[in-house]
Amino acid sequence: MGGLGQSILEEGIEQGLEQGLEQGIERGIRAFILDHLEEQIPKERSIMKLQKCFELTETQAEYYYKKITGK
């Protein structure tokens, strides 16, 4: 395979890797939040730790917290 076909294949592989990485990060965030809930860690502290551990903005951390907890 050469030229255009190779380029398309490489692009598809790259997109697949990016999607897999995103899904893995989301699973990690989910486990993190659920663990914090189980340990009864306050929401505000969880949000701060999410920002630090996953390099999220406050808005992103709030989004994931709300998405996973429904709170």
C-alpha positions in Angstrom: 0.0 0.0 0.0 1.3 3.4 -0.8 0.5 7.1 -1.0 -3.1 7.9 -0.3 -4.0 4.5 1.1 -1.2 4.5 3.6 -2.1 8.0 4.7 -5.7 7.1 5.3 -4.7 4.0 7.2 -2.3 6.0 9.4 -4.9 8.6 10.1 -7.4 5.9 11.1 -5.0 4.3 13.5 -4.2 7.7 15.0 -7.9 8.5 15.5 -8.4 5.0 17.1 -5.6 5.6 19.5 -6.9 9.0 20.5 -10.4 7.6 21.1 -8.9 4.8 23.2 -6.9 7.2 25.2 -9.9 9.4 25.8 -12.0 6.4 26.9 -9.3 5.3 29.3 -9.0 8.8 30.8 -12.8 8.9 31.3 -12.7 5.5 33.0 -10.0 6.8 35.3 -12.0 9.9 36.2 -15.1 7.8 36.8 -13.2 5.5 39.2 -11.6 8.5 40.9 -15.0 10.2 41.5 -16.7 7.0 42.7 -13.9 6.3 45.1 -14.2 9.8 46.5 -17.9 9.3 46.9 -17.4 6.1 48.7 -14.8 7.7 51.0 -17.2 10.6 51.6 -14.7 13.2 50.4 -16.5 16.6 49.9 -17.4 17.6 46.3 -15.2 20.7 46.5 -12.1 18.7 47.4 -12.8 16.1 44.7 -13.1 18.9 42.1 -9.8 20.3 43.2 -8.1 16.9 43.0 -9.6 16.2 39.6 -8.1 19.4 38.3 -4.7 18.5 39.8 -4.6 14.8 38.9 -6.1 14.9 35.4 -5.1 18.5 34.4 -8.7 19.6 34.0 -10.1 23.1 34.2 -12.6 23.7 37.0 -15.4 23.6 34.4 -14.3 20.3 33.1 -13.9 18.8 36.6 -17.5 20.0 37.5 -18.8 18.5 34.2 -17.4 15.1 35.0 -18.4 15.2 38.6 -22.0 16.1 37.6 -22.1 13.6 34.8 -20.9 10.7 37.0 -22.7 11.5 40.2 -25.8 13.2 38.9 -25.3 15.9 41.5 
